[in-house]
Amino acid sequence: MNHILEFNLEAGWVRVQPGLVLDQLNVYLKPYGVFFAPTVAPTNRATIGGMINTYGCGKGSIIYGRTSNHIIELEWVLADRTVTDSQSINQATLSQYKQDSGSLG
Ligand SMILES: Cc1cc2nc3c(=O)[nH]c(=O)nc-3n(C[C@H](O)[C@H](O)[C@H](O)COP(=O)(O)OP(=O)(O)OC[C@H]3O[C@@H](n4cnc5c(N)ncnc54)[C@H](O)[C@@H]3O)c2cc1C
């Protein structure tokens, strides 16, 4: 699970698998003059999945933002093996979801 699946320079996004290491992503992006902003340490070991899970930020976060500021969409698997997608939601929708007594809530 460490592959780069899709890259759209014009739109400014890249779709990756969660085991991709931060340095590997930035080596790939460098020729295009862009980088994945969060500079957590250690960059040669931290995976994108681990950075998302630990809410990673790093020394450039005041300028560039932390990992969560750069996630457009996630595909994830729940403990009951449900595969689902998540995208940014507003506070009102979050409040609705919190009322759900199932795994979504
Ligand atoms: C020496 C050192 C310096 C650091 N400095 C900084 C810093 O300056 N700024 C900063 O923000 N952070 C820092 N960190 C924390 C660092 O950001 C995290 O340790 C790192 O991002 C986690 O990535 P990892 O691949 O090592 O994850 P792991 O440690 O392997 O995993 C972290 C957590 O995420 C879970 N996880 C991993 N992948 C997935 C997945 N695909 N799906 C679900 N859960 C998953 C794991 O089960 C675990 O609970 C530092 C860590 C170290 C060791």
The ligand as a MOL file (V3000), in Angstrom:
LIG
                    3D

  0  0  0     0  0            999 V3000
M  V30 BEGIN CTAB
M  V30 COUNTS 53 58 0 0 0
M  V30 BEGIN ATOM
M  V30 1 C 11.8430 11.5290 16.0080 0
M  V30 2 C 10.4430 11.9720 15.6770 0
M  V30 3 C 10.1940 13.3210 15.4620 0
M  V30 4 C 8.9190 13.7570 15.1680 0
M  V30 5 N 8.6960 15.0790 14.9310 0
M  V30 6 C 7.4710 15.4940 14.5910 0
M  V30 7 C 7.2140 16.8590 14.2620 0
M  V30 8 O 8.1170 17.6840 14.2620 0
M  V30 9 N 5.9510 17.2220 13.9660 0
M  V30 10 C 4.9310 16.3360 13.9490 0
M  V30 11 O 3.7950 16.7070 13.6610 0
M  V30 12 N 5.1350 15.0520 14.2430 0
M  V30 13 C 6.3830 14.6140 14.5770 0
M  V30 14 N 6.5710 13.3030 14.8870 0
M  V30 15 C 5.4300 12.3950 14.8500 0
M  V30 16 C 5.3040 11.8990 13.4430 0
M  V30 17 O 4.5960 12.8420 12.6660 0
M  V30 18 C 4.5410 10.6470 13.4680 0
M  V30 19 O 5.2330 9.7280 14.2770 0
M  V30 20 C 4.4560 10.0830 12.0600 0
M  V30 21 O 3.8050 10.9830 11.1850 0
M  V30 22 C 3.6540 8.8590 12.0990 0
M  V30 23 O 3.8560 8.2300 10.8400 0
M  V30 24 P 4.3120 6.7260 10.8260 0
M  V30 25 O 4.2490 6.2820 9.4120 0
M  V30 26 O 5.5690 6.5360 11.5900 0
M  V30 27 O 3.0790 6.0870 11.5910 0
M  V30 28 P 3.0450 4.9210 12.6350 0
M  V30 29 O 3.7760 5.3140 13.8890 0
M  V30 30 O 3.3640 3.6670 11.9490 0
M  V30 31 O 1.5060 5.0000 12.9020 0
M  V30 32 C 0.9380 6.0580 13.6650 0
M  V30 33 C -0.4870 5.6350 14.0140 0
M  V30 34 O -1.2580 5.6440 12.8160 0
M  V30 35 C -1.8470 4.3800 12.6100 0
M  V30 36 N -1.8880 4.1580 11.1680 0
M  V30 37 C -0.8390 4.1580 10.3090 0
M  V30 38 N -1.2670 3.9320 9.0430 0
M  V30 39 C -2.6190 3.7960 9.1130 0
M  V30 40 C -3.6300 3.5300 8.1550 0
M  V30 41 N -3.3380 3.3600 6.8720 0
M  V30 42 N -4.8980 3.4470 8.5740 0
M  V30 43 C -5.1970 3.6010 9.8870 0
M  V30 44 N -4.2940 3.8440 10.8360 0
M  V30 45 C -3.0180 3.9360 10.4580 0
M  V30 46 C -0.9870 3.3880 13.3730 0
M  V30 47 O -1.7100 2.2520 13.7660 0
M  V30 48 C -0.5810 4.2050 14.5940 0
M  V30 49 O -1.5730 4.2260 15.5770 0
M  V30 50 C 7.8370 12.8310 15.1490 0
M  V30 51 C 8.0930 11.4650 15.3660 0
M  V30 52 C 9.3640 11.0360 15.6260 0
M  V30 53 C 9.6090 9.5670 15.8550 0
M  V30 END ATOM
M  V30 BEGIN BOND
M  V30 1 1 1 2
M  V30 2 1 2 3
M  V30 3 2 2 52
M  V30 4 2 3 4
M  V30 5 1 4 5
M  V30 6 1 4 50
M  V30 7 2 5 6
M  V30 8 1 6 7
M  V30 9 1 6 13
M  V30 10 2 7 8
M  V30 11 1 7 9
M  V30 12 1 9 10
M  V30 13 2 10 11
M  V30 14 1 10 12
M  V30 15 2 12 13
M  V30 16 1 13 14
M  V30 17 1 14 15
M  V30 18 1 14 50
M  V30 19 1 15 16
M  V30 20 1 16 17
M  V30 21 1 16 18
M  V30 22 1 18 19
M  V30 23 1 18 20
M  V30 24 1 20 21
M  V30 25 1 20 22
M  V30 26 1 22 23
M  V30 27 1 23 24
M  V30 28 2 24 25
M  V30 29 1 24 26
M  V30 30 1 24 27
M  V30 31 1 27 28
M  V30 32 2 28 29
M  V30 33 1 28 30
M  V30 34 1 28 31
M  V30 35 1 31 32
M  V30 36 1 32 33
M  V30 37 1 33 34
M  V30 38 1 33 48
M  V30 39 1 34 35
M  V30 40 1 35 36
M  V30 41 1 35 46
M  V30 42 1 36 37
M  V30 43 1 36 45
M  V30 44 2 37 38
M  V30 45 1 38 39
M  V30 46 1 39 40
M  V30 47 2 39 45
M  V30 48 1 40 41
M  V30 49 2 40 42
M  V30 50 1 42 43
M  V30 51 2 43 44
M  V30 52 1 44 45
M  V30 53 1 46 47
M  V30 54 1 46 48
M  V30 55 1 48 49
M  V30 56 2 50 51
M  V30 57 1 51 52
M  V30 58 1 52 53
M  V30 END BOND
M  V30 END CTAB
M  END
